[in-house]
Amino acid sequence: MKLSKKGEYALRSLINLGIAAEVGRSLVQVAELADNEQLPVKFLEQIMQALKEAGLVESERGKFGGYRLAKPAKKITVGSVVRLIDGPLAPIGCVSQTAYEKCTCPDEAHCGLRMLMLDVRNAIAGILDRYTLADVVEVTLRKLRRDGVPLPFSPEADAAPNAARVPARHARKLARRATRPRLDETEGVLHQLLGDYSI
């Protein structure tokens, strides 16, 4: 499973709407979501429409309109969003629980590849279905507070809009030049919620 750009942008936007709700913002405009995450506005508008049709967000029109979560963040699993936007979590169709497809293997019951891919599917689904948007929002807010970064969509961030962020155009230039950051297991959501863990 590889998360598409559409899936990534949907999740990032939902996380930001969850953060906005936590800091007392009732509505966030698409342009603000796009600017905060440096996303293309037109593409994000299409994604927000899909999330609205699925009942995950709701909107208000008008000059001061925008989007908000349609239900509590603790009722939205990350897995449900990924399935909505990107389809099944299974790496191959013969292990999918929501979109099973017979494979070309002559003996599915004894296929070692199928057994391995079933474990992969179960591990991915186990994590994505275990954690809710509220869990990710909590970890994000905890880390922002720990690092002294103004919370997005909060009055303190509005008072110093450029203090914690680099302008989008400049950030893209820096990202192109940057080397790939080293991954650290202590930065993950699971580690921050559970401490030491294993899959």
PyMOL commands that set and color helices and strands:
alter all, ss='L'
color gray80, all
select helices_A, chain A and resi 5-22+30-37+41-53+73-75+78-86+93-95+108-110+112-130+133-146+155-159+168-177+185-187+189-194
alter helices_A, ss='H'
color red, helices_A
select strands_A, chain A and resi 57-60+66-69
alter strands_A, ss='S'
color yellow, strands_A
deselect
rebuild
show_as cartoon
